[in-house]
Amino acid sequence: MFELITHRSKSSVGIHRTSVYRQSKGQTESSENIMLMHEMDMLYTAHPYFGYRRMTAKLREKGFDANRKRVHRLMRLMGIQAIYPKPNLSKRLHAKYCRPYLLRGWEITHPNHVWGVDITYLRMGRGFMYLFTIIDWFSRKVIDYELSS
């Protein structure tokens, strides 16, 4: 009725033990890491240019026990990274990014002659808000704005 398994490396179904691995249940962070991540989020919101080294130094100043590897791992887990100018930003890498300057040769002499548009992404606690503004180029005043999620 029952078959005695003489070969130790195979199970009763005929599958090698080394080819079957337990599925991870998804790592759950400790309550200490959750508090650390909350503090990191507040620091990142105030200083988005902080990398993991400076973030580690600030967390240690605030009394948290954190090393750079832990902070780096948690920053990757949270999906945050330092915002800074990347190399070669001033170089024109591709012609598709060059747009013609349409106002070359125009003299802007009075209000409401030329308007400019700007869209700014504002980081909030739960995502981004978008600030859309229309600016008069002569007086440099904001004509209208809209804040949207």
For each residue, the residues with C-beta under 8 A, 3 or more apart:
1:
2:
3: 12
4:
5: 8 10 11 12
6:
7: 10
8: 5
9: 16 17 18
10: 5 7 14 15 16 17
11: 5 14 15 17
12: 3 5
13:
14: 10 11
15: 10 11 19 20
16: 9 10 19 20
17: 9 10 11 20
18: 9
19: 15 16
20: 15 16 17
21:
22:
23:
24: 27
25: 28
26:
27: 24
28: 25
29: 33 34 37 77
30: 33 34
31: 34 35
32: 35 36
33: 29 30 36 37 70 74
34: 29 30 31 37 38
35: 31 32 38 39
36: 32 33 39 40 59 64 66 70 71 74
37: 29 33 34 40 41 74 77 78
38: 34 35 41 42
39: 35 36 42 43 59 62 64
40: 36 37 43 44 55 59 71 74 75 78 80
41: 37 38 44 45 78 80
42: 38 39 45 46
43: 39 40 46 47 50 55 58 59
44: 40 41 47 48 50 55 80
45: 41 42 48 123 125
46: 42 43
47: 43 44 50 54 58
48: 44 45 82 83 123
49: 82 83 84
50: 43 44 47 54 55 58 82
51: 54 55 81 82
52: 55 56 68 71 72 75 82
53: 56 57 68
54: 47 50 51 57 58
55: 40 43 44 50 51 52 58 59 71 75
56: 52 53 59 60 66 67 68 71
57: 53 54 60 61
58: 43 47 50 54 55 61 62
59: 36 39 40 43 55 56 62 64 66 71
60: 56 57 63 64 65 66
61: 57 58
62: 39 58 59
63: 60
64: 36 39 59 60
65: 60
66: 36 56 59 60 70 71
67: 56 70 71
68: 52 53 56 71 72
69: 72 73
70: 33 36 66 67 73 74
71: 36 40 52 55 56 59 66 67 68 74 75
72: 52 68 69 75 76
73: 69 70 76 77
74: 33 36 37 40 70 71 77 78
75: 40 52 55 71 72 78 80 81
76: 72 73 79
77: 29 37 73 74
78: 37 40 41 74 75
79: 76
80: 40 41 44 75
81: 51 75
82: 48 49 50 51 52
83: 48 49
84: 49
85: 89
86: 89
87:
88: 91 93
89: 85 86
90:
91: 88
92: 95 97 98
93: 88 97
94: 97 98
95: 92 98
96:
97: 92 93 94
98: 92 94 95
99:
100:
101: 104
102:
103: 106 108 114
104: 101
105:
106: 103 114
107:
108: 103 113 114 137 138
109: 113 138
110: 113 138
111: 136 138 139
112: 115 136 138
113: 108 109 110 137 138
114: 103 106 108 136 137 138
115: 112 134 135 136 137 143
116: 134 135 136 137
117: 132 133 134 135
118: 132 133 135
119: 130 131 132 133
120: 130 131 133
121: 128 129 130
122: 128 129 130 131
123: 45 48 128
124: 127 128 129
125: 45
126:
127: 124 149
128: 121 122 123 124 149
129: 121 122 124 147 148 149
130: 119 120 121 122 147 148 149
131: 119 120 122 145 146 147
132: 117 118 119 145 146 147 148
133: 117 118 119 120 142 144 145
134: 115 116 117 142 143 144 145
135: 115 116 117 118 140 141 142 143
136: 111 112 114 115 116 139 140 141 143
137: 108 113 114 115 116 140
138: 108 109 110 111 112 113 114
139: 111 136
140: 135 136 137
141: 135 136
142: 133 134 135 145
143: 115 134 135 136
144: 133 134
145: 131 132 133 134 142
146: 131 132
147: 129 130 131 132
148: 129 130 132
149: 127 128 129 130
